[in-house]
């Protein structure tokens, strides 16, 4: 099978080199995706798009072969036929396309500071796994190979809207907040959250984030959660709270710090929550209006609860750095993430 200048024969990719042909055994391929690069054409005010097939092997080594978009897609399909374990696509924090997975995202393809990338289909952040469709379940267990689910909700939340059970998956109820905590984030329903939302909404949210990173119970739970990531075997880990924000956001930010993602990228990923919850927010506003609730009061509270601002997470980072001196010291002193454990986690989830 010929794709651009490469061909696949007897389970190997054969490509032209400088003096002779090179060979890549398909069994060594870990990740393959369609790459697109834009560049300005010299002397002309227009963009030139170059399509390619990008292949990452378990050595690790990265190859890039120029070909059309169609050829790249067809080549990836052929490679997956030979090696079904190949991870494909370049999600970079994009939403998992499920029917009832309204805020499930793959952290794959984010680049870390040493030049490696988070391997797609390994780390998924999400909202609750309640009333999933058959398609959703097949997607999570088939394409994403979910093996571990970390539930950050309180016992009351889990009883009210329990996770659907997926075959072959280990469930870890690790509530991020103390059951006696009065934080908004762990109320068993959206109406309870909105009823208790008082004062300036943005300041309330900032203070809640600061409280989370200073609460001894939450810090202890974060350490247990990181250990759960560490001991996960083959397959993906999915972690979630109710809406996939705040508690899930904090765990995601801490994990990305452990893996070596820079601060700007962590904030960028954090702000995506706002996009994926926009539809849910508008639906709730329409519901409240239909039930006769005053738009000025409840509409404003709904908007503030679903709002995601960089200052929320930045306030948590600032509190950690004030208390510990740096994020690295927090990881080591509070979460017991030693350099050896950190490298172990990076080897597990990066390529």
C-alpha positions, 0 to 999 in steps of 0.5 A: 500500500502506497501513501505519498512516498512511503509504503506499508508492506509485511507489517512495516513502513518503508520510507526513502532515506538519504542513501537507502530505504528506512524501515519502521516496524508497525508494532513499534508505533505508539501514536500516529496523527495527521499533521498540518503546518501553516507557513507564510509563502516567501514574498507573498501575503498568503499561508501555505498549509503542509499536510503530513503523517506524524508517527511516534514510536516507543523508542521514542522517535518521531517521524514526519512524512509529507502526504495529502490529508486523505492519504494520511487518514487512509494510512492511519486506518491501515496502520490501526488494522495492523496494530490496533493498539496505536493511538491516533489523533491530536486532541490537545484538550478537545472534547470527547464526542459522546452523546451524554459526555457533555464535558469529557476531554482528552488531555492528549497532545499537550506539550510539556517543557522537556519537549514530550507530549501527553499521550492521547487516550490516557488521561480524560477529565470529565463530568459525572458518568450518569445515564451514559448511552450505549454508544458512550460506554462503547466509546470509553471502554473501546476507543479510550480503554478506560481502566480507572475512574476517580470520582471526586464527588461527595457520598451524597452526590454519588448516591443521588447520581451514581456513575454507570458501571463500565466492565473491566473498570476500577472505581475509586471514590476519592472525594476531594472535599471534606464531607463536612465542608461548606464549600459550594462545589460539593452540594448534591444539586445545582439548586442547592449551589445556587441557593447558597451563592451569596456575595460577589460571585467572582470573589466567592469562587476565588476564595473557594479555590484558595480554600481547596489548596489550603485545606489539609483534607483536600491536600491529603486527597490530592496525594492519594489521587496522584498515587492512583494515577501512578498505580494505574496499569494499561489503559486510561484514567478518567477523573470527574466531579459533577459538572467537570469543573472546579474540583476536576479543574484543580486535579487537572491543573495539579496533574499537569504540573506534575507532568511538566506542562507550563503555566500558560498551557494549564490556564488555557486548558482550564478556560476550555471548561467555559466553552463546553459548559455554555450549552448547559448554562443556557439550558438551565437559564431557560429552565429557571425562566420557564419555572418563573424564577426571577431572571435578575437573581437566578440568571445572574447566579447561574452565569456566575457559577458556570463562569470560568476565569483565569483568576480562580486558578491563579488565586490557587497557584498564588496561595500555594506559592505563598505557602510553599515557595513554589509549585515544585515544593508543594508537590514534594512536601505536601503531595510527596511527589519526589523526583523519582515518582515524578519521572515515573509518572512522566514515563507512564503518560508522556511520549 
